[in-house]
Amino acid sequence: MAFYRQFDPELNESTFRWRLYYLKSKGIITPISQDLLTLNYKPVFKPDVSDVEEIASKAEKQFSTMKYCIWSTKVISEFMLHIPGKFMTVLEVEQDALEPLYEYLKIQNYNNVYIGPEEKEIERYIFESEQPIILQSLISKTPIQKVGKIYTVTLEKLIIDLFCDKHLFIAFRYILSKRMKVFVL
């Protein structure tokens, strides 16, 4: 209120509260705590989906009602100092759609498709293959976002996946461990 009174000494408390409400509703200010507000702009994480557009459009055309989330591990690169040479595509779909989607992708000449790979498969085949596609079950409450026409990961989901799937993302976990701890705080 002291800041506003520099410009409008006659400002009453009711008008001040209305201005705060307006600024909050427009996203110009954000409450940090009960007594603190911030003007900091926090951009929304929107991963690049150009690497997965083709697969997503084919899958969506064939399975139009399927809920999915697709992303490439290439999106992690912006958080990394040492960028790996190989990336994989993660396509999460409803449990019932895993097998039919797997068969469809094989027919579409995607040869490196794996359904929920276990640790041995990951070590033997996925780390060695070029551009593998990992099919996994999509958890119903998973936070996803739409970028363009494609449903993809949110930053929250990305961080959780990287730190919870100890086998699939082991290479990324090692590289990101120090960087992400700072980033999450």
Backbone as ProteinMPNN parsed JSONL, in Angstrom:
{"seq_chain_A": "MAFYRQFDPELNESTFRWRLYYLKSKGIITPISQDLLTLNYKPVFKPDVSDVEEIASKAEKQFSTMKYCIWSTKVISEFMLHIPGKFMTVLEVEQDALEPLYEYLKIQNYNNVYIGPEEKEIERYIFESEQPIILQSLISKTPIQKVGKIYTVTLEKLIIDLFCDKHLFIAFRYILSKRMKVFVL", "coords_chain_A": {"N_chain_A": [[0.824, -1.178, 0.0], [2.018, 1.169, 0.689], [3.682, 1.615, -1.487], [1.808, 2.146, -3.57], [0.651, 4.455, -2.516], [2.572, 6.356, -2.94], [2.074, 7.285, -5.461], [-0.611, 7.859, -5.412], [-1.773, 9.498, -2.982], [-4.256, 9.619, -1.71], [-5.379, 7.156, -1.691], [-7.608, 4.626, -0.688], [-8.128, 1.755, 1.507], [-9.934, -0.145, 0.509], [-10.002, 0.31, -2.292], [-7.355, -0.259, -2.836], [-7.238, -3.032, -2.227], [-8.959, -3.978, -4.215], [-7.426, -3.367, -6.499], [-5.228, -5.059, -6.074], [-6.529, -7.543, -6.282], [-7.329, -7.448, -8.986], [-4.801, -7.348, -10.308], [-3.773, -9.846, -9.532], [-5.663, -11.565, -10.723], [-5.143, -11.142, -13.418], [-2.681, -12.234, -13.623], [-0.424, -10.735, -13.27], [0.771, -10.191, -10.846], [1.857, -12.469, -8.317], [1.004, -14.358, -5.494], [3.367, -15.148, -2.991], [3.535, -15.789, -0.359], [1.406, -15.295, 2.497], [1.794, -12.607, 3.057], [3.468, -11.665, 1.074], [4.103, -10.687, -2.296], [4.898, -11.209, -5.764], [6.442, -9.934, -8.734], [7.663, -11.406, -10.55], [7.999, -13.086, -13.597], [7.196, -16.275, -14.535], [7.968, -18.438, -16.895], [6.013, -20.811, -18.758], [6.767, -24.217, -19.082], [7.313, -25.471, -22.166], [7.85, -28.057, -24.029], [9.831, -28.925, -26.929], [8.192, -30.4, -29.55], [8.67, -31.288, -32.053], [10.212, -33.504, -32.811], [8.605, -35.668, -32.262], [6.256, -35.413, -33.584], [5.438, -36.783, -35.952], [5.067, -39.501, -35.163], [3.138, -39.132, -33.164], [0.989, -38.018, -34.633], [0.349, -40.117, -36.399], [-0.36, -42.145, -34.569], [-2.492, -40.914, -33.267], [-4.267, -40.591, -35.36], [-4.918, -43.231, -35.991], [-5.845, -44.23, -33.532], [-8.076, -42.571, -32.361], [-9.513, -41.899, -30.02], [-7.865, -42.377, -27.953], [-6.139, -41.62, -24.979], [-3.1, -39.987, -24.49], [0.461, -39.384, -23.951], [3.295, -37.996, -25.192], [6.816, -37.743, -25.624], [10.204, -36.712, -26.238], [13.411, -37.668, -25.091], [15.154, -35.753, -25.731], [14.235, -33.263, -24.953], [15.21, -32.844, -22.47], [17.686, -31.862, -22.747], [18.047, -29.058, -22.522], [18.449, -28.668, -19.849], [20.84, -29.751, -19.262], [24.405, -30.101, -18.952], [26.232, -31.814, -20.151], [25.455, -33.344, -23.001], [23.781, -36.211, -24.069], [24.426, -38.517, -26.82], [22.441, -40.085, -27.911], [18.91, -40.414, -28.061], [15.609, -41.115, -26.799], [12.177, -41.903, -27.522], [9.338, -41.468, -25.586], [6.272, -42.856, -25.186], [3.326, -42.71, -23.71], [0.39, -44.419, -23.026], [-3.071, -45.383, -22.591], [-3.595, -48.35, -20.723], [-5.005, -50.453, -22.078], [-4.481, -49.859, -24.71], [-1.858, -50.41, -25.297], [-0.824, -52.887, -26.521], [-2.261, -52.986, -29.103], [-1.31, -50.532, -30.173], [1.428, -50.977, -30.24], [1.571, -53.058, -32.171], [0.547, -51.645, -34.365], [2.514, -49.614, -34.725], [4.692, -51.199, -35.406], [3.824, -52.192, -37.881], [3.886, -49.814, -39.254], [6.551, -49.538, -39.772], [8.246, -48.856, -37.638], [10.831, -49.955, -36.006], [12.172, -50.171, -33.565], [10.545, -50.514, -31.145], [9.327, -50.789, -27.87], [7.567, -52.342, -25.253], [6.954, -51.32, -22.053], [9.714, -51.863, -20.998], [11.936, -54.016, -19.196], [14.698, -54.02, -16.841], [16.848, -55.607, -17.934], [16.209, -55.693, -20.696], [16.4, -53.001, -21.281], [19.145, -52.495, -20.863], [20.323, -54.301, -22.732], [19.091, -53.85, -25.273], [17.738, -51.307, -25.68], [19.495, -49.178, -24.959], [21.385, -49.57, -26.896], [20.1, -49.24, -29.336], [19.015, -47.201, -32.136], [17.116, -44.347, -31.829], [14.918, -45.417, -30.081], [11.509, -46.342, -29.278], [9.582, -46.107, -26.527], [6.94, -47.698, -25.08], [4.594, -47.107, -22.612], [2.379, -47.475, -19.774], [-0.096, -45.047, -19.222], [-0.651, -43.112, -16.466], [-3.688, -42.274, -14.971], [-4.072, -39.762, -13.65], [-1.961, -38.236, -14.454], [-0.063, -35.295, -14.948], [-0.357, -33.613, -17.874], [0.224, -31.683, -20.876], [-0.969, -29.729, -23.649], [0.75, -29.08, -26.508], [0.689, -27.294, -29.261], [-0.806, -29.505, -31.36], [-0.317, -31.732, -29.949], [-0.216, -33.927, -27.17], [1.808, -33.703, -24.419], [4.583, -33.856, -22.04], [4.571, -32.227, -18.818], [6.605, -30.003, -16.889], [6.663, -30.884, -14.267], [5.899, -33.623, -14.501], [8.002, -34.554, -16.078], [10.261, -34.261, -14.375], [9.517, -35.97, -12.276], [9.313, -38.458, -13.639], [11.998, -38.785, -14.485], [13.358, -39.101, -12.069], [12.055, -41.184, -10.819], [11.904, -43.481, -12.446], [14.217, -45.569, -12.313], [15.714, -47.214, -13.992], [15.211, -46.888, -16.814], [15.857, -44.191, -17.302], [18.462, -43.906, -16.447], [20.926, -42.938, -17.462], [20.368, -40.26, -17.88], [19.657, -39.46, -15.332], [22.069, -39.544, -13.917], [23.585, -37.547, -15.179], [21.963, -35.331, -14.763], [21.691, -35.1, -11.996], [23.001, -33.268, -10.101], [22.401, -30.812, -11.27], [19.545, -30.727, -11.447], [18.76, -30.834, -8.769], [19.346, -28.307, -7.832], [17.736, -26.903, -9.579], [15.116, -27.751, -8.901], [14.825, -26.83, -6.297]], "CA_chain_A": [[0.0, 0.0, 0.0], [2.935, 2.314, 0.72], [4.123, 1.823, -2.866], [0.715, 2.797, -4.295], [0.397, 5.795, -1.968], [3.542, 7.286, -3.521], [1.467, 7.824, -6.677], [-1.983, 8.264, -5.106], [-1.821, 9.633, -1.526], [-5.637, 9.53, -1.225], [-5.835, 5.773, -1.895], [-8.165, 3.961, 0.496], [-7.816, 0.328, 1.585], [-10.848, -0.882, -0.356], [-9.505, 0.444, -3.669], [-6.089, -0.985, -2.881], [-7.548, -4.463, -2.29], [-9.509, -4.231, -5.546], [-6.3, -3.351, -7.451], [-4.485, -6.309, -5.876], [-7.343, -8.612, -6.86], [-7.249, -7.312, -10.444], [-3.455, -7.735, -10.741], [-3.669, -11.298, -9.35], [-6.502, -12.25, -11.716], [-4.482, -11.01, -14.726], [-1.399, -12.939, -13.576], [0.671, -9.768, -13.23], [1.443, -10.477, -9.585], [1.581, -13.806, -7.795], [1.326, -14.441, -4.064], [4.399, -16.093, -2.571], [3.034, -16.183, 0.958], [0.246, -14.477, 2.865], [2.155, -11.19, 3.089], [4.394, -11.299, 0.009], [3.701, -10.841, -3.695], [6.032, -11.084, -6.666], [6.189, -9.539, -10.117], [8.46, -12.292, -11.402], [7.315, -13.874, -14.619], [7.708, -17.636, -14.627], [7.441, -18.994, -18.148], [5.503, -22.179, -18.756], [7.633, -25.154, -19.792], [6.696, -26.018, -23.378], [8.902, -28.801, -24.721], [9.808, -29.02, -28.387], [7.543, -31.656, -29.932], [8.897, -31.54, -33.482], [10.77, -34.842, -33.004], [7.605, -36.705, -32.023], [5.021, -35.068, -34.304], [5.052, -37.823, -36.91], [4.546, -40.656, -34.421], [1.906, -38.716, -32.493], [-0.114, -37.846, -35.594], [-0.043, -41.448, -36.87], [-1.047, -42.846, -33.473], [-3.763, -40.239, -33.016], [-5.156, -40.862, -36.494], [-5.362, -44.62, -35.893], [-6.526, -44.432, -32.25], [-8.528, -41.195, -32.138], [-10.049, -41.655, -28.671], [-6.841, -42.77, -26.995], [-5.442, -40.593, -24.211], [-1.67, -40.291, -24.588], [1.468, -38.373, -23.646], [4.503, -38.375, -25.934], [7.927, -36.808, -25.522], [11.534, -37.22, -26.542], [14.37, -37.312, -24.046], [15.895, -34.591, -26.224], [13.772, -32.066, -24.249], [15.985, -32.715, -21.239], [18.963, -31.24, -23.111], [18.183, -27.679, -22.066], [18.822, -28.672, -18.443], [22.054, -30.542, -19.131], [25.683, -29.579, -19.39], [26.779, -32.832, -21.048], [24.29, -33.853, -23.715], [24.035, -37.537, -24.65], [24.334, -38.606, -28.274], [21.241, -40.824, -28.294], [17.686, -40.042, -27.362], [14.508, -42.055, -27.001], [10.833, -41.35, -27.475], [8.491, -42.128, -24.601], [4.863, -42.715, -25.546], [2.502, -43.31, -22.661], [-1.0, -44.552, -23.453], [-3.905, -46.183, -21.706], [-3.153, -49.748, -20.642], [-5.661, -51.262, -23.109], [-4.003, -49.492, -26.041], [-0.434, -50.737, -25.456], [-0.599, -53.939, -27.524], [-2.646, -52.559, -30.451], [-0.415, -49.476, -30.642], [2.698, -51.643, -30.548], [1.395, -53.726, -33.467], [0.376, -50.612, -35.396], [3.808, -48.975, -34.98], [5.517, -52.175, -36.123], [3.341, -52.191, -39.27], [4.317, -48.534, -39.821], [8.006, -49.645, -39.92], [9.025, -48.416, -36.487], [11.389, -51.244, -35.585], [12.691, -50.135, -32.201], [9.425, -50.24, -30.239], [9.385, -51.666, -26.707], [6.482, -52.13, -24.294], [7.355, -51.411, -20.648], [10.915, -52.706, -20.899], [12.55, -54.303, -17.901], [16.091, -53.597, -16.741], [17.701, -56.348, -18.88], [15.897, -55.212, -22.053], [16.94, -51.641, -21.402], [20.597, -52.604, -21.001], [20.722, -55.061, -23.925], [18.535, -53.422, -26.549], [17.347, -49.907, -25.814], [20.668, -48.309, -24.954], [22.144, -49.815, -28.112], [19.334, -48.968, -30.561], [18.852, -45.828, -32.604], [15.779, -43.783, -31.676], [13.901, -46.363, -29.599], [10.22, -45.836, -28.832], [9.195, -46.831, -25.327], [5.511, -47.618, -24.782], [4.317, -47.336, -21.205], [1.016, -47.164, -19.345], [-0.319, -43.681, -18.773], [-1.398, -43.022, -15.212], [-4.839, -41.415, -15.274], [-3.95, -38.418, -13.071], [-0.696, -37.669, -14.882], [-0.174, -33.939, -15.485], [0.138, -33.46, -19.241], [-0.185, -30.431, -21.498], [-1.08, -29.78, -25.099], [1.616, -28.136, -27.211], [0.19, -27.424, -30.63], [-1.838, -30.539, -31.414], [0.258, -32.927, -29.328], [-0.2, -34.017, -25.715], [3.175, -33.994, -24.01], [4.887, -33.758, -20.614], [4.769, -30.977, -18.095], [7.879, -30.042, -16.175], [6.446, -31.731, -13.084], [5.93, -35.022, -14.927], [9.354, -34.83, -16.546], [11.136, -34.434, -13.211], [9.103, -37.186, -11.569], [9.718, -39.612, -14.443], [13.45, -38.926, -14.472], [13.862, -39.545, -10.775], [11.36, -42.383, -10.337], [12.231, -44.639, -13.277], [15.651, -45.704, -12.073], [16.399, -48.004, -15.017], [15.067, -46.324, -18.152], [16.499, -42.881, -17.422], [19.669, -43.907, -15.613], [21.956, -42.067, -18.044], [19.946, -38.885, -17.669], [19.676, -39.21, -13.89], [23.438, -39.275, -13.507], [23.998, -36.255, -15.722], [21.123, -34.264, -14.223], [21.518, -35.149, -10.544], [23.387, -32.033, -9.435], [21.72, -29.677, -11.903], [18.129, -30.723, -11.128], [18.563, -30.523, -7.361], [19.343, -26.858, -7.761], [16.589, -26.435, -10.349], [13.882, -28.04, -8.183], [14.745, -25.947, -5.125]], "C_chain_A": [[0.877, 1.254, 0.0], [3.434, 2.642, -0.688], [3.065, 2.576, -3.66], [0.482, 4.231, -3.805], [1.434, 6.813, -2.425], [2.937, 7.993, -4.732], [0.063, 8.374, -6.443], [-2.143, 8.342, -3.584], [-3.218, 9.459, -0.924], [-6.185, 8.092, -1.284], [-6.379, 5.161, -0.602], [-7.928, 2.452, 0.404], [-8.695, -0.517, 0.657], [-10.386, -0.852, -1.815], [-8.204, -0.32, -3.844], [-6.325, -2.49, -3.014], [-8.114, -4.834, -3.663], [-8.401, -4.267, -6.597], [-5.458, -4.623, -7.325], [-5.232, -7.49, -6.502], [-7.233, -8.61, -8.382], [-5.884, -7.789, -10.956], [-3.231, -9.245, -10.592], [-4.451, -12.032, -10.434], [-5.901, -12.188, -13.116], [-3.122, -11.701, -14.769], [-0.207, -12.012, -13.551], [1.467, -9.922, -11.947], [0.993, -11.846, -9.093], [1.909, -13.822, -6.31], [2.381, -15.515, -3.792], [4.021, -16.665, -1.217], [1.871, -15.257, 1.277], [0.556, -12.978, 2.768], [3.031, -10.737, 1.926], [3.814, -11.585, -1.367], [4.94, -10.683, -4.559], [5.566, -10.65, -8.046], [6.917, -10.458, -11.081], [7.589, -13.074, -12.367], [7.975, -15.233, -14.679], [7.137, -18.266, -15.884], [6.992, -20.44, -17.992], [6.448, -23.037, -19.578], [6.861, -25.748, -20.961], [7.786, -26.736, -24.165], [8.723, -28.789, -26.238], [9.25, -30.392, -28.762], [7.787, -32.017, -31.396], [9.442, -32.946, -33.752], [9.727, -35.95, -32.894], [6.3, -36.464, -32.779], [4.533, -36.184, -35.217], [4.416, -39.021, -36.201], [3.21, -40.308, -33.778], [0.747, -38.599, -33.476], [-0.58, -39.195, -36.141], [-0.843, -42.197, -35.805], [-2.421, -42.23, -33.217], [-4.765, -40.492, -34.142], [-5.742, -42.274, -36.383], [-6.212, -44.867, -34.643], [-7.032, -43.069, -31.758], [-9.032, -40.911, -30.72], [-9.031, -41.96, -27.573], [-6.238, -41.546, -26.299], [-3.963, -40.965, -24.213], [-0.823, -39.113, -24.118], [2.75, -38.838, -24.334], [5.571, -37.298, -25.757], [9.234, -37.504, -25.858], [12.472, -36.806, -25.416], [15.267, -36.149, -24.488], [15.473, -33.313, -25.489], [14.541, -31.826, -22.961], [17.282, -31.946, -21.502], [19.135, -29.826, -22.585], [18.571, -27.578, -20.596], [20.183, -29.321, -18.218], [23.294, -29.787, -19.58], [26.324, -30.513, -20.41], [25.603, -33.535, -21.708], [24.621, -35.209, -24.34], [23.843, -37.533, -26.168], [23.084, -39.305, -28.763], [20.06, -40.401, -27.437], [16.628, -41.102, -27.621], [13.189, -41.304, -26.923], [10.033, -42.167, -26.477], [7.047, -41.811, -24.967], [4.048, -43.467, -24.505], [1.048, -43.273, -23.12], [-1.772, -45.354, -22.416], [-3.486, -47.647, -21.805], [-3.726, -50.612, -21.77], [-5.127, -51.004, -24.51], [-2.557, -49.899, -26.303], [-0.184, -51.744, -26.58], [-1.031, -53.507, -28.934], [-1.738, -51.464, -31.022], [0.95, -50.042, -31.016], [2.631, -52.293, -31.926], [1.292, -52.712, -34.608], [1.717, -49.957, -35.739], [4.757, -49.917, -35.711], [5.129, -52.221, -37.609], [3.793, -50.915, -39.991], [5.843, -48.425, -39.938], [8.811, -48.933, -38.824], [9.538, -49.697, -35.837], [11.832, -51.291, -34.13], [11.608, -49.737, -31.207], [9.454, -51.271, -29.11], [8.234, -51.319, -25.767], [7.024, -52.346, -22.888], [8.592, -52.242, -20.418], [11.425, -52.84, -19.468], [14.027, -53.926, -17.963], [17.004, -54.295, -17.754], [17.471, -55.894, -20.317], [16.488, -53.828, -22.295], [18.438, -51.701, -21.653], [21.008, -53.237, -22.324], [20.297, -54.415, -25.239], [18.319, -51.913, -26.68], [18.55, -48.98, -25.852], [21.487, -48.449, -26.231], [21.414, -49.397, -29.387], [19.263, -47.481, -30.874], [17.387, -45.435, -32.49], [14.719, -44.796, -31.224], [12.622, -45.633, -29.173], [9.779, -46.723, -27.675], [7.705, -46.612, -25.1], [5.31, -47.967, -23.32], [2.865, -46.996, -20.913], [0.957, -45.737, -18.838], [-1.158, -43.708, -17.503], [-2.475, -41.963, -15.398], [-4.715, -39.984, -14.758], [-2.655, -37.715, -13.471], [-0.886, -36.253, -15.42], [0.462, -33.864, -16.878], [-0.362, -32.127, -19.772], [-0.243, -30.604, -23.0], [-0.199, -28.677, -25.68], [1.296, -28.301, -28.692], [-0.965, -28.412, -30.621], [-1.441, -31.79, -30.643], [0.209, -32.833, -27.799], [1.176, -34.489, -25.277], [3.361, -33.732, -22.516], [4.841, -32.328, -20.099], [6.113, -31.095, -17.388], [7.787, -30.947, -14.949], [6.559, -33.209, -13.444], [7.341, -35.423, -15.361], [10.291, -35.107, -15.372], [10.798, -35.722, -12.461], [9.529, -38.434, -12.335], [11.219, -39.844, -14.37], [13.968, -39.494, -13.153], [13.177, -40.797, -10.249], [11.694, -43.629, -11.151], [13.751, -44.81, -13.269], [16.401, -46.418, -13.193], [16.365, -47.331, -16.391], [15.847, -45.025, -18.328], [17.79, -42.783, -16.636], [20.754, -42.975, -16.165], [21.62, -40.599, -17.793], [19.969, -38.518, -16.193], [21.073, -38.828, -13.436], [23.868, -37.878, -13.945], [23.236, -35.11, -15.061], [21.148, -34.124, -12.714], [21.861, -33.834, -9.852], [22.602, -30.848, -9.974], [20.256, -29.594, -11.483], [17.868, -30.436, -9.663], [18.487, -29.029, -7.176], [18.089, -26.318, -8.433], [15.282, -26.616, -9.574], [13.735, -27.126, -6.98], [14.322, -24.585, -5.562]], "O_chain_A": [[0.53, 2.267, -0.607], [3.589, 3.812, -1.039], [3.385, 3.543, -4.352], [0.153, 5.114, -4.598], [1.202, 8.016, -2.31], [3.245, 9.155, -4.999], [-0.401, 9.244, -7.18], [-2.591, 7.381, -2.958], [-3.337, 9.176, 0.268], [-7.347, 7.862, -0.951], [-5.715, 5.172, 0.435], [-7.57, 1.938, -0.656], [-8.225, -1.501, 0.087], [-10.384, -1.883, -2.489], [-7.978, -0.952, -4.877], [-5.678, -3.147, -3.829], [-7.782, -5.886, -4.209], [-8.432, -5.11, -7.494], [-5.029, -5.196, -8.326], [-4.63, -8.33, -7.171], [-7.063, -9.664, -8.994], [-5.815, -8.545, -11.925], [-2.572, -9.857, -11.433], [-3.961, -13.008, -11.001], [-6.127, -13.09, -13.922], [-2.481, -11.752, -15.819], [0.918, -12.452, -13.788], [2.692, -9.801, -11.951], [-0.101, -12.314, -9.41], [2.972, -13.352, -5.905], [2.295, -16.635, -4.295], [4.166, -17.86, -0.963], [1.408, -14.516, 0.409], [-0.32, -12.179, 2.436], [3.312, -9.546, 1.799], [3.129, -12.587, -1.577], [5.927, -10.086, -4.128], [4.451, -10.954, -8.471], [6.799, -10.305, -12.297], [6.569, -13.647, -11.985], [9.189, -15.329, -14.858], [5.951, -18.593, -15.934], [7.539, -21.19, -17.184], [6.884, -22.628, -20.654], [5.867, -26.448, -20.764], [8.556, -26.101, -24.886], [7.611, -28.66, -26.751], [9.776, -31.421, -28.338], [7.176, -32.95, -31.916], [9.167, -33.521, -34.805], [9.948, -37.057, -33.385], [5.346, -37.228, -32.631], [3.341, -36.491, -35.245], [3.351, -39.493, -36.6], [2.263, -41.091, -33.837], [-0.364, -39.038, -33.176], [-1.779, -39.399, -36.328], [-1.872, -42.805, -36.1], [-3.395, -42.945, -32.979], [-5.968, -40.595, -33.901], [-6.925, -42.481, -36.652], [-7.184, -45.621, -34.689], [-6.46, -42.492, -30.833], [-8.972, -39.765, -30.273], [-9.33, -41.808, -26.389], [-5.874, -40.566, -26.949], [-3.608, -42.118, -23.968], [-1.32, -38.005, -23.916], [3.23, -39.944, -24.084], [5.273, -36.104, -25.741], [9.348, -38.726, -25.772], [12.338, -35.717, -24.857], [16.049, -35.63, -23.692], [16.261, -32.371, -25.403], [14.521, -30.719, -22.421], [17.901, -31.438, -20.567], [20.246, -29.428, -22.236], [18.981, -26.51, -20.14], [20.629, -29.427, -17.075], [23.236, -28.943, -20.473], [26.889, -30.064, -21.407], [24.844, -34.242, -21.045], [25.615, -35.344, -25.053], [23.181, -36.655, -26.72], [22.699, -39.137, -29.92], [20.2, -40.077, -26.258], [16.745, -41.891, -28.558], [13.096, -40.224, -26.34], [10.045, -43.398, -26.51], [6.653, -40.647, -25.048], [4.08, -44.695, -24.433], [0.542, -42.234, -23.545], [-1.196, -45.925, -21.49], [-3.071, -48.111, -22.867], [-3.002, -51.418, -22.355], [-5.298, -51.834, -25.403], [-2.074, -49.749, -27.426], [0.594, -51.469, -27.493], [-0.249, -53.644, -29.875], [-1.434, -51.468, -32.215], [1.551, -49.623, -32.005], [3.524, -52.104, -32.752], [1.874, -52.9, -35.676], [2.026, -49.764, -36.915], [5.542, -49.475, -36.549], [5.995, -52.281, -38.482], [4.05, -50.937, -41.195], [6.368, -47.337, -40.176], [9.925, -48.467, -39.067], [8.782, -50.43, -35.199], [11.858, -52.366, -33.53], [11.742, -48.733, -30.506], [9.588, -52.47, -29.356], [7.961, -50.146, -25.516], [7.501, -53.435, -22.566], [8.53, -53.243, -19.704], [11.351, -51.914, -18.66], [14.537, -53.556, -19.021], [17.846, -53.643, -18.37], [18.426, -55.726, -21.075], [17.006, -53.533, -23.372], [18.946, -51.033, -22.554], [21.941, -52.764, -22.972], [21.052, -54.427, -26.211], [18.686, -51.32, -27.694], [18.614, -48.086, -26.695], [22.211, -47.525, -26.603], [22.053, -49.217, -30.424], [19.428, -46.628, -30.001], [16.516, -46.133, -33.009], [13.728, -45.004, -31.924], [12.653, -44.472, -28.767], [9.623, -47.935, -27.828], [7.256, -45.476, -24.946], [5.793, -48.994, -22.843], [2.203, -46.317, -21.697], [1.844, -45.278, -18.119], [-2.253, -44.27, -17.485], [-2.206, -40.881, -15.921], [-5.226, -39.068, -15.402], [-2.296, -36.699, -12.876], [-1.762, -36.02, -16.252], [1.672, -34.034, -17.028], [-1.26, -31.514, -19.194], [0.364, -31.52, -23.555], [-0.38, -27.497, -25.381], [1.602, -29.331, -29.293], [-1.978, -28.19, -29.958], [-2.151, -32.796, -30.68], [0.545, -31.803, -27.214], [1.651, -35.54, -25.707], [2.399, -33.421, -21.813], [5.044, -31.366, -20.839], [6.684, -32.183, -17.307], [8.723, -31.684, -14.638], [7.247, -33.963, -12.755], [7.807, -36.515, -15.037], [11.033, -36.09, -15.387], [11.691, -36.47, -12.063], [10.054, -39.373, -11.736], [11.663, -40.981, -14.209], [14.914, -40.282, -13.139], [13.679, -41.416, -9.31], [11.76, -44.726, -10.595], [14.462, -44.263, -14.113], [17.612, -46.241, -13.327], [17.398, -47.224, -17.052], [16.43, -44.786, -19.385], [18.175, -41.696, -16.204], [21.427, -42.292, -15.393], [22.511, -39.794, -17.524], [20.27, -37.376, -15.844], [21.242, -37.891, -12.656], [24.448, -37.123, -13.164], [23.799, -34.041, -14.827], [20.669, -33.118, -12.19], [21.049, -33.336, -9.071], [22.184, -29.977, -9.211], [19.765, -28.504, -11.191], [16.84, -29.843, -9.337], [17.64, -28.539, -6.429], [17.453, -25.393, -7.927], [14.43, -25.728, -9.589], [12.626, -26.69, -6.671], [14.191, -23.684, -4.734]]}, "name": "protein", "num_of_chains": 1, "seq": "MAFYRQFDPELNESTFRWRLYYLKSKGIITPISQDLLTLNYKPVFKPDVSDVEEIASKAEKQFSTMKYCIWSTKVISEFMLHIPGKFMTVLEVEQDALEPLYEYLKIQNYNNVYIGPEEKEIERYIFESEQPIILQSLISKTPIQKVGKIYTVTLEKLIIDLFCDKHLFIAFRYILSKRMKVFVL"}
